[in-house]
Amino acid sequence: MTLIDTSGMGRVSVADDVIAGVVSQAVVECYGLVAMASKRLLGGISAKLGEGQARGIYIVRHDDGTITLDLHVVVAYGVRIPEVARTAMERAKIAVENQLGLTVREVNINVHGIKIPE
């Protein structure tokens, strides 16, 4: 659980699944991302984007109240991977900070594969 300070009025705790859900919805619209991938090599592709599953998104909480997001993704063949990654980073950070009020220290994109059209 991540805690959000509400200026002495009480506490708000946000579950990691909620953070992952916000991130998932933000990156689903990124051109060039086709799926989230398992962190483990043997896990394979765990969820197609848009299915509402937050697998492939890992949240690291820091002592200063900030978080780091690690996204494990599969991209489409032929896209410029650095641009797709940068877009996903920006969307994830903005969504979490705007919707949840959390400070995102960094967003790491780990590309686990390329989907080649059939």
C-alpha positions in Angstrom: 0.0 0.0 0.0 1.1 3.5 -0.8 0.0 6.3 1.5 -0.9 9.7 0.4 -0.8 12.5 2.9 -4.0 14.6 2.9 -2.8 17.5 5.0 -3.9 16.4 8.5 -7.4 15.4 7.5 -6.6 11.6 7.5 -4.9 9.1 5.3 -5.5 7.7 1.9 -3.9 4.4 1.0 -3.6 3.2 -2.6 -3.1 -0.5 -3.4 -0.4 -1.4 -5.9 -3.1 -3.0 -8.1 -4.8 0.4 -8.3 -1.5 2.1 -9.4 -0.9 -0.7 -11.9 -4.4 -0.3 -13.2 -3.9 3.5 -13.8 -0.6 2.8 -15.5 -2.2 0.1 -17.7 -5.0 2.3 -18.9 -2.5 5.1 -19.6 -0.1 3.0 -21.8 -2.9 1.0 -23.6 -3.2 4.0 -25.9 0.5 4.2 -26.8 1.1 3.5 -30.4 3.5 0.6 -30.9 2.9 -1.2 -27.5 1.1 -4.5 -28.1 1.4 -6.4 -24.8 2.7 -6.4 -21.3 5.3 -9.0 -20.6 6.2 -11.1 -17.6 9.2 -10.0 -15.7 10.6 -13.6 -15.8 11.8 -14.9 -19.1 9.9 -18.1 -18.8 6.7 -16.4 -18.0 6.2 -15.2 -21.6 3.6 -12.7 -22.6 1.1 -12.3 -19.8 -1.5 -9.9 -21.0 -2.5 -8.1 -24.2 -3.0 -4.4 -23.7 -6.6 -3.5 -23.1 -7.6 -6.6 -21.2 -7.5 -4.7 -17.9 -4.7 -6.9 -16.4 -1.8 -5.1 -14.8 0.8 -7.8 -15.2 4.1 -6.5 -16.4 3.9 -3.4 -14.2 5.9 -3.4 -11.0 5.9 -0.7 -8.4 8.8 0.1 -6.2 8.1 2.3 -3.2 10.8 4.5 -1.7 11.3 5.8 1.8 10.7 9.4 0.7 7.2 8.5 -0.5 8.0 8.5 -4.2 7.6 5.4 -6.5 9.4 3.9 -9.4 7.4 2.1 -12.1 9.0 -0.8 -14.0 7.0 -1.7 -17.2 7.8 -4.9 -19.1 6.4 -4.7 -22.6 6.3 -6.1 -26.1 6.4 -3.7 -29.0 5.2 -3.9 -32.6 7.7 -4.6 -35.4 8.9 -1.5 -37.3 8.3 1.1 -34.6 10.9 3.4 -33.2 11.4 1.7 -29.8 13.0 4.8 -28.0 10.0 7.0 -29.1 7.5 4.4 -28.0 9.2 3.9 -24.7 9.4 7.7 -24.1 5.7 8.1 -24.8 4.8 5.3 -22.4 7.1 6.8 -19.7 5.4 10.2 -20.1 1.9 8.8 -20.1 2.4 6.5 -17.1 4.1 9.3 -15.0 1.4 11.9 -15.8 -1.5 9.5 -15.2 -0.2 8.4 -11.8 0.7 11.9 -10.6 -2.5 13.5 -11.8 -5.0 10.8 -10.8 -3.4 9.6 -7.6 -1.3 12.5 -6.4 1.8 10.3 -6.0 5.2 11.5 -7.1 6.9 9.2 -9.7 10.7 9.2 -9.3 11.2 7.3 -12.5 9.6 5.0 -15.1 11.7 2.2 -16.5 10.6 0.5 -19.8 12.0 -3.0 -20.4 11.3 -4.3 -23.9 11.0 -8.1 -23.8 10.1 -8.7 -27.4 8.9 -7.6 -30.8 5.6 -8.7 -32.3 6.0 -9.4 -36.0 2.8 -9.2 -38.1 1.5 -12.5 -39.5 
